[in-house]
Amino acid sequence: MEITYELNDVNSIANQVINNLTSKTIFLYGDMGVGKTTLIKAIVKALGSDDEVSSPTFSIVNQYELGDDKIYHFDLYRVKSLDEAYNFGIEDYLYSNNWIIIEWPELIEDILSDNIDSIYLKIESENCRKLLIKQHINQQ
């Protein structure tokens, strides 16, 4: 699925994204400043959480409450190795059966065997973004 949207339409786009997901694990790709955190804020809200969403650049993971569920939002930009990810317990989160949204997921792509939705964001113009969702299963 591919969508081109204006930034002020991000809330309705979040609903479209959720309706097209095949899993609760989302890898989010895109250059700095493309709007990854803005999209995540809209997705978290659309899923029904009232928690304040912020980029977990320094904390690595933020947790948002969602009724009987949780959303774990990761920013792996500063994580330098897979060992570092294992040390903070990435596997416990990944296999928790909660929502997982990961910015900069390249480091951990090969450790998942479950269904994953990858979202690619690209700047089309100052206020316009292109979003592409790909569903795939990593084969180990």
C-alpha positions as CSV (number, residue, x, y, z in Angstrom):
1,M,0.0,0.0,0.0
2,E,1.3,3.4,-0.9
3,I,-0.1,6.8,0.2
4,T,1.0,10.3,-0.5
5,Y,-0.3,12.7,2.1
6,E,-0.1,16.2,3.5
7,L,1.3,16.5,7.0
8,N,-2.0,18.0,8.3
9,D,-3.7,14.7,7.2
10,V,-1.5,12.5,9.4
11,N,-4.4,11.6,11.8
12,S,-6.5,10.1,9.0
13,I,-3.5,8.5,7.5
14,A,-2.8,6.8,10.9
15,N,-6.2,5.2,10.7
16,Q,-5.5,3.9,7.2
17,V,-2.2,2.5,8.3
18,I,-3.7,0.7,11.2
19,N,-6.5,-0.8,9.0
20,N,-3.8,-2.2,6.6
21,L,-1.5,-3.7,9.2
22,T,-1.1,-7.5,9.4
23,S,0.8,-7.5,12.7
24,K,1.4,-5.5,15.9
25,T,5.1,-5.1,15.1
26,I,6.0,-2.1,13.0
27,F,9.4,-1.2,11.6
28,L,9.5,2.4,10.6
29,Y,12.1,3.6,8.1
30,G,12.9,7.1,6.9
31,D,15.6,9.8,7.0
32,M,15.9,12.2,9.9
33,G,13.2,14.8,9.9
34,V,10.8,12.8,7.6
35,G,8.1,12.6,10.3
36,K,8.5,9.2,11.9
37,T,7.7,10.4,15.4
38,T,4.8,12.5,14.1
39,L,3.3,9.5,12.4
40,I,3.8,7.4,15.6
41,K,2.0,10.0,17.7
42,A,-1.0,9.8,15.3
43,I,-0.9,5.9,15.3
44,V,-0.7,5.8,19.1
45,K,-3.7,8.2,19.4
46,A,-5.6,6.2,16.7
47,L,-5.0,3.0,18.6
48,G,-6.7,4.6,21.6
49,S,-3.9,5.7,24.0
50,D,-4.1,9.1,25.7
51,D,-0.4,9.0,26.7
52,E,1.9,11.8,25.5
53,V,4.1,10.5,22.8
54,S,7.7,11.6,22.4
55,S,10.8,10.3,20.7
56,P,12.7,7.8,22.9
57,T,16.1,8.8,21.4
58,F,17.8,8.9,24.7
59,S,15.7,6.4,26.7
60,I,15.6,3.9,23.7
61,V,12.1,2.8,24.6
62,N,8.9,4.5,25.7
63,Q,5.8,2.7,26.9
64,Y,2.3,3.9,26.3
65,E,-0.8,2.4,27.9
66,L,-3.6,1.1,25.8
67,G,-6.4,-0.4,27.8
68,D,-5.4,-4.0,28.3
69,D,-2.5,-3.7,26.0
70,K,0.7,-1.6,25.7
71,I,2.6,0.1,23.0
72,Y,6.4,0.0,23.1
73,H,8.0,2.7,21.0
74,F,11.7,2.2,20.3
75,D,14.3,4.5,18.7
76,L,17.4,2.4,18.0
77,Y,19.3,5.2,16.3
78,R,21.9,5.3,19.2
79,V,22.1,1.5,19.7
80,K,25.4,0.5,18.2
81,S,25.3,-3.3,18.3
82,L,22.9,-6.3,18.5
83,D,24.5,-7.2,21.8
84,E,23.5,-3.8,23.2
85,A,19.9,-4.5,22.1
86,Y,20.0,-7.9,23.8
87,N,21.5,-6.3,27.0
88,F,18.5,-4.0,27.4
89,G,16.1,-6.9,26.8
90,I,14.8,-6.3,23.2
91,E,13.7,-9.9,22.9
92,D,11.4,-9.6,26.0
93,Y,9.6,-6.6,24.3
94,L,9.5,-8.2,20.8
95,Y,7.8,-11.4,22.0
96,S,5.5,-9.7,24.5
97,N,2.5,-9.8,22.2
98,N,2.1,-6.0,22.7
99,W,2.3,-3.3,20.0
100,I,5.9,-2.7,19.0
101,I,6.9,0.4,16.9
102,I,10.6,0.7,16.1
103,E,12.3,3.6,14.5
104,W,15.7,2.8,13.0
105,P,15.1,-1.0,13.1
106,E,18.0,-2.1,10.8
107,L,20.0,-3.5,13.6
108,I,17.4,-6.0,14.7
109,E,15.9,-7.0,11.4
110,D,17.4,-10.4,11.4
111,I,16.3,-11.5,14.8
112,L,12.6,-11.6,14.2
113,S,10.8,-14.5,12.6
114,D,7.2,-13.2,13.1
115,N,5.1,-11.2,10.8
116,I,6.3,-7.6,10.5
117,D,4.9,-4.5,8.8
118,S,7.5,-2.2,7.5
119,I,6.6,1.5,6.9
120,Y,8.8,3.6,4.7
121,L,8.5,7.3,4.8
122,K,9.9,9.7,2.2
123,I,9.8,13.5,1.9
124,E,8.0,14.5,-1.3
125,S,7.9,18.3,-0.5
126,E,8.0,20.5,2.6
127,N,4.5,19.5,3.7
128,C,4.0,16.3,1.7
129,R,5.1,12.7,2.5
130,K,5.0,9.4,0.8
131,L,4.3,6.3,2.9
132,L,4.7,2.7,1.8
133,I,3.6,-0.3,3.9
134,K,5.2,-3.7,3.2
135,Q,4.2,-6.8,5.0
136,H,6.8,-9.5,5.2
137,I,8.0,-12.4,7.3
138,N,11.7,-12.7,8.0
139,Q,12.9,-16.3,7.3
140,Q,15.7,-17.4,9.6
